[in-house]
Amino acid sequence: MLYTKRNTSGEIVMLSKEPTSECNETIAPDSPEVLAFLADQPGSASHFIASDLKNNVDLLGGDSDTI
C-alpha cells in the first residue's frame, strides 16, 4: 500500500511508502492513478519507482504486464 496527498481537484500530488500528516489516503501501488502520477514526474526517478512497483507485483504473483 502507498499513501497519497491530493490537490483540491483530487489529483495525486505526493506519494509516500509510510503514512504522514500530508499523505494519509491509501492507494494500491499498481493503481492507474499512481502510474499516471509517476509517469508525469521529471527525470529518471519515476522510471525506477515504476520499475520497483512492477517488481513488487511480480513478487506477489501479480500480472506485471498490466502495469
Secondary structure as GFF3:
##gff-version 3
##sequence-region A 1 67
A	DSSP	beta_strand	2	6	.	.	.	ID=ss1
A	DSSP	beta_strand	12	16	.	.	.	ID=ss2
A	DSSP	beta_strand	25	27	.	.	.	ID=ss3
A	DSSP	alpha_helix	32	39	.	.	.	ID=ss4
A	DSSP	alpha_helix	45	59	.	.	.	ID=ss5
A	DSSP	three_ten_helix	64	66	.	.	.	ID=ss6
###
